[in-house]
Amino acid sequence: MKLFRTTLLAFLLSLLGAAAPASAQTLLFRAAVVHTIANGDIADGEVLVKAGKIMLIGRGLPAKDAQIIELKGQHLYPGLIAPNTSLGLVEIGAVRATEDTTEIGTFTPDVQSWIAVNPDSELIPVARANGITHAHVVPSGGRVPGQSGLTALAGWGVEGIVAKRAVAMHLDWPDMSLDTRPKEQFSDSSKWKSPDDQAKDRRKRLKEIDDFFDEASAYAKARAAAGKDFKQHPAWEAMLPVVRGELPLIVHAEELRQIKAALHWSTNRNQRIIIAGGRDAALVADTLAKTKTSVIFEHVFTLPPRDSDAHIVQFRAVAQLHKAGVKVAFGLGLGSWGASGLRNLPYSAAQSAAYGLPEIEALKAITLHPAQILGVADRLGSIEQGKEASFIATDGNILDIRSNVKRMWIAGRETSLESRHTRLYEKYKNRPKPN
Amino acid sequence: MMNLFRQPFRSLLKLGLISLVAALTGLQAVVAPFPPPGQRPEPPGVHALVGARVVLKPGLTNENATILIRDGKIEAVGQNISPPADARIWVMKGKTIYAGFIDSYLTLDSATRPVQTTMTVPIAATSGAGFFGVPGEEKDPGSPGPGAPLGTITPEFRVARTYTPNVKTLESLHELGFTAGNLVPSKGILRGTSAFVLLMEGNPNELILKPDTAQHIAFDPRAAGEDTYPHSLMGVIAAVRQTFHDAQHHDKLKSMEQREQVFPFNPALDSLKPVLERKMPVILEPGSALMVDRATRLAAEFNLKPIILSSGQEWRRPELAKAANAAFIVPVNFPSLPKLPEPDDWDQVTLDQLRAWDWAAENPALLRREKITIALTLHGLADRKAFRKNLQLALDRGLSREDTLAALTTVPAALCGIDNQVGTIEKGKLANLTVVEGDYFDPAAKMHAVWVNGRIHPMAPSAPATDTKAKPSEKNTEVKTDKAAELRTSLGRLTAHSPAKFRGALTNPPALLIRNATIWTSGPQGRLADADLLVVGDRIKAVGKNLKPPAASAVKGFLEIDGTGLHVTPGIIDCHSHSMILGGVNESTLPSTAQVRIGDVINSETENIFWQLAGGVTTANLLHGSANPIGGQNAVIKLRHGAAPEGLRLEGAPEGIKFALGENVKQSNWGEKHTKRFPQTRMGVRTFFQNRFLAAKNYQVGWDRFRKQGGEPPRRDLELDALSEILRGERWIHCHSYRQDEIVSFLRLMEDFGVKVGTLQHVLEGYKVADEIARHGAGASCFSDWWAFKFEVYDAIAYAGSLMHQRGAVVSFNSDSSDLARRLNLEAAKAVKYGGTDENEALKFVTINPARQLKIDQRVGSLEPGKDADFALWSKSPLDSGTVCLQTWIEGKRFYDRTDAAQRATDLQKEREALLNKASKIIGLGGLEGASPSAQAAFFREVWEHARDQHVHECLDCKGHHDKP
C-alpha cells in the first residue's frame, strides 16, 4: 500500500512536470527586430506572452500586468530546432559506457528514444547556449531502429523535458552501393561477392522492407478484426500508427540510389516519407518536390561526393532543393560528432545562404521547417499567435558566427545559457597568474 | 654497359657467397646430354629455317630468308644461304620469324601482386620490428636468421636459388611467343635479386643465363604484416633509405683495415654492395604515378641505377616519368569496363576511374612520345590470353610496331644485361625465335612455334592464337565484323583529358593592383578601408591608400582589380593538415617513427588542393598522424595547384616533426588487443620521450667523437638523426596534446633537454595552463570548438583560443580535416564569438599566427611589402558567415577564381558524360565479351593519389588511428 502511494505520488509529480512547464506570468518582449519567420520581421517589435503562449505580436501592445522584457538592440527569434540528432543519448563518443544511441536487432520499432535521454548531459546546455531549444532525438540500429521523440532542452527530469513522444518511426535505408574492391583486397576472401551477387543481396534487403511493412499491415487488419483475446506484440503494436498513416516515417538515405529507391518505394506503397541525411537529394529535387517529400539535409559541409562535382555542390544543394519546391530542414546527423557539435547547426544554414538560399529560407530551415516536418508546427517553429513562447534573443544575425545568444525562453520560462564551457571559461579566465 | 655484371660476380665469389662457375664463363650453349637407354633421345641440333620473313631486329626485315641453327646458336642468317647437308630443313613460307620474346619482369607465381594502393589507415597496430614492446610480447618480425631486422628487407634473397621450370607455365608463355625472361622475386619491400632464365625444360643450372640480374624494391606498405613496421608508404621509403645507409656503413667498416671487433655477418647488407657500386641495376616498383618521382629520387640519394616497373598510371604525370630518366618496364594489364547490375550503378563510377580506363591503352605510346625507353611485360596480367589483344589496343593508340617489337626483344635484353646473347636474330646469338603464321601484331595470326636455345616448341595444333573473336554464326558474320571494326575504332580514340588541363595558375600578371578594397593586413597596418594592394611579380610591393601603379603598369598584362565592396586577406595558413598525403598519414606501428618523412609522400594530385584554394588557403603544414609519441617529419607546402610534389614545398620552411601525447599514443581507443606497446599511460609517455632524447644525445656524442678523432664511423640512424636535429634546434616539435598535466610535463621535459617546442597542436586544455605555454614560448594551434568525442576532450571549450591569446600565447586555429580546411576564415570568427577576441586578432589565428608558429612569417601570413603575394579576395568580411571566396593568389599567380571554377565544373561534368557515353557505346558493341573478371576488377583499382579525396568526414586525431567517423 505504501509502495502504491509512493508510486502514485511520483506519477502525479511527473505529470506536473510534463504538463505545466509554462510560466503563468504575462510577459511583454520588446526587441529591436522580431523575426517571426512566418510573417516577416518587425522592427522594434513586441510579443505578448501569457502562460507560456504567444498572445499578440506587433507594436504598442497592451502591457498591462505584463512583465516587460526589454531586449534593447537585440533580435528575437523562435528557438532553433535540431532534427535527427543523438543528443542526450551519448556523452563521449569514445567511451562506450556513455553511449545509448544504437540498439541491436534489425526490426525494433518498439524502441523509443525519449525515455533514454539524459536530462543532465553536459552536451545539452552547450547546444542550448547557441540557441537550440528543441532536439529531435533519434535511435540508431537496424533497418527499423525505432521511434524518435522531441526533447525540450530544459526542464526537470526525463519526463519534464519531453516535448513530444513518438514523433516519427525510422527506417534506415539499406546501402545500395556496390563494393568494387577486388577479391585480393579482402582479408577474408570468402566475403568477396560479384556485383551481380551484391545486386541480388540488395534486392533481398529491399524485399525484407516490403515484407515487414506488409506484415505490419496484416497485423493491423487482423487486430481490427479480432476479438479481445488477440495476442498483441509490442513491435507490431508500434507499427500500427505507421500503417494507419498517423506516425510519420523518416527514411535515412544518403546516396542517389538510396533516395531514388526510397521514393519509388514510398510511391508504390502510398506511404509518405521524410528523407533524413539526403546527401544527394539535390540530384532528385524535382521528384522530391512532386511527391512533396521533405528533407532533413545533413551534408552542407560534406566534401563533394563525386570527383566531377563542382566544389560547391553541397554548399548550394539546399538552394537547389528550395528552388525546386522541396521543404528542407538542416541537421548535423546522428552520433557523437553531430551531438557535441550541435551548436553549429545555424552555420549549415548560413553556408547555404551564402551559396544561393534566400536568408529567410535558411532561417526557416532551422525553425519552422523542422517544426512542420516533425509535426509540432502548431506549437513551435515561429513567432505566431497561439504558439509556445520558445524564443532566443541574440545580439546579431543568428546566422553570423560572431553573434551571440544572450537569452533564451522555453515555453515562456527563461532558461540558463550557462554550460560546462562557460563554467570552465569563467574559472580559468580568473586563474591568477602563476609566479 | 651490359657486361658490367662480371665484376660483381667475382667479388661475390670472393666472398664465398655463391659458386656458380657457369655464370662466370659467360655464354655457353647448352650441350646436349647423352640420355641413358629408355629415355627419349635428344633431337639433332642442326636446323635450317627456309623461306620465312625474318625480322632480324626492330626495323630490319629480310624477306624470304634462311636461318641456320647449330647446337643452340644461330650460325647464319640471310637471303643467300644454302642449308648445309646436315641440317634439317624447315620450310617456313608464309611465316614471320622474330627474335624470341623476352619478359624482363617475369612472374610465374600468381601470388605476385602489384603494389597495393588501397590505403585505409591501419586499424590495428602494436610494435613492429620487435623492439619497444613488452618483453616477451614483441611481435615476430618475421625474419629468422641473419640479415636485416625487418622481414620485408631481404635483398639477399635470390630467385635463382629456387628456380625449376614448370611445363604448364612454359606452354602458356610459349603461346605468346616468349622464349626467355627475367624471373623476379615476389615478396617484401627490398626483395632480392632476379634471375634471367631460358623458358624451356631442362637442368636449371643450364637454364639460368644470369643469376643476379637486378635488385628489386617494391614500395608496398602492405608487404609487412598488419601490425609490423613499415605499414605506410612513408615508412616503406624510410625503411629502404635506412637499409641503404646501413649497407654503405657496413661496407665502409668492412673496408677498414684494422678492426677491434669481429665483423658482424650480414648477408642482406653484403648483397647490396653491387647495387651501391652501380654494377647491378635496381628495378623499382613505385606503384603510382607520383611514386615514380619519389622512387627515382631515393635511388639518386644512393646513386643507384634504376629501372622502373610502370604502374600504368604515368599519364597522370608524364613529366615525372620523363624526369626519372630511366627505362620503364610496362605491363599491358589494361582495365576493362565493368559489368554493372543496374544502370544507376554507373553513378558510383568516378571520373578518375573512367579516365584511368580510357588512358590505360594510351600509356605505353605516351611513354614513347616522352622518349622513354620501354620494355613490355606480362606482369599483372591475370589473363595472359589478353596480351595480344591489349597489344593491339596499345598499337591503335599510337605505339609503333617497331617500338613494340623492341620492347619485347632488344630493350629487355639490354635492361637485363644479356643483349650479347639474346634479343636479335644474328650470328652467334642464342637460337631463340618466335615464329608466327603472319604478323604477331595481328591478334588473329596464329602462333606457329617458338625456338628456345635451338630447340623447337611447336604450338598445340588446335590452340587458337587468341580468343577475342566470337564464333561467327553464318548469318551475321558481316554484321559482327562491322561491329568489331566499330568497336576497335571507339577503343582506339582517347576521350579523356589529362588532369593537367584542370590545374595550374590561371593568371600570372607581371603586376597587379587591387583598388578600394578593405584590406586585412594581419600586419602592423591592421585593417585598412578603401585601400589598395600592389603586387609586382611574386611579391607585395605596397599596401595603402591611393597607390600608383608603378612603371610596371606599362608592362603588357598589368592587371587592375576593382575591389570596391570586397575584402582582401592574407592567404590562409592551415597549421595542421593531413589532406595532401600519399599512402597513409600514420606510421602507427612503432612508438617512435622519427625517421619517416611526410615530405616523401606529398600528394600533388588530390582534389583537396583545389577545394582548399577555393577557401582561401595558400599554405598548409602537412603532419604525420598522432598514433605514436614520436611521429614523422612534417612538410610545409604551398597550394601551387598543378605543381608536382617537390614544387609544392615551401622552400626554406624550417623542418618540423609530429609528436603526440595522451589517449592516442597510449592506444586507449584502439581496442582490447592493443595493450602491449610501451607506453600505455601518461607516465610512460614522458618516460618514453626521456629515453629517446637520451638515446639521441648519446648518438650525438658518438658522432662528435668520430668527427674529432676519426676511427670507425658510427652507424647513421635516421630516427636518432631527426631527434638530434631537435636537440640542436634545427627541427621544431609540433606536439599533439590534450590534457593540462601532460602539456606541462612535456614542456618541462623538453626544457630539461634545452629544447623549445614549436607548437602544441590541438592543445585542448591549453587554456588551463596558458601562462606556462606562453612562458615556454610554444605556439598553441587548436581546434576552434571540437569536444566530447573522447574522454580527454571532455573539458575542451570553444573559449580556449581567446583565453590563450589573452595570456600571451601565439594562437592559431587549424583544420585537421579536409572539410574544415575549406572554411578556416569562419573558424577564426569563433574566436570573436567565444571570448570576444578582436576581429583583426581573430583573423590572425589563421594568417600570421600560424606563420609565426611555423617560423615562415618572414615570407607569408600578412600583407606587407616584400612578402609573398599570397592573398584571398572575399565578397564580404572574411569573418561573416555569408562571405564567399572569390579569388586566391599565390606568389602573384591566380590559382582560384570563382568564375573559372564554374566553367571547370561544367567541363569536368562534360568529360564524365562523354566517357560514360563512350563506355555505353562500347558495351553495346560487345566490348565486354571476353573481359576477364580481373580486368573488370582492375577498373576499380584505387590509386594512392585519390584514395583520400572522397572521405565524407575526417577527424584523424579524434580517434588517433583510423579516419572513419
Interface residues (C-beta under 8 A of the other chain):
Chain A: E91 I92 G93 A94 V95 E122 L123 V126 S177 L178 T180 R181 P182 K183 E184 Q185 S194 P195 D196 Q198 A199 L256 R257 K260 H299 F301 T302 L303 P304 P305 R306 D307 S308 D309 A310 H311 I312 G335 S336 W337 A339 S340 G341 R343 N344 Y347 A350 Q351 A353 A354 Y355 L399 D400 I401 R402 S403 N404 R420 H421 T422 L424 Y425 Y428 K429 R431 K433 P434
Chain B: R113 Q116 T118 P338 K339 L340 P341 E342 D344 D345 D347 Q348 T350 L351 D352 E607 F610 W611 A614 E663 S668 N669 Y767 K768 A770 D771 E772 D785 W786 W787 A788 F789 K790 F791 Y794 D795 I797 A798 Y799 L803 Q806 S818 D819 L820 R823 L826 A829 K830 V832 K833 Y834 G835 E839 L879 D880 S881 G882 T883 V884 A901 A902 A905 L908 Q909 E911 R912 P933 S934 A937 A938 F939 F940 R941 H946 D949 Q950 H951 V952 H953 C955 C958 K959 P965
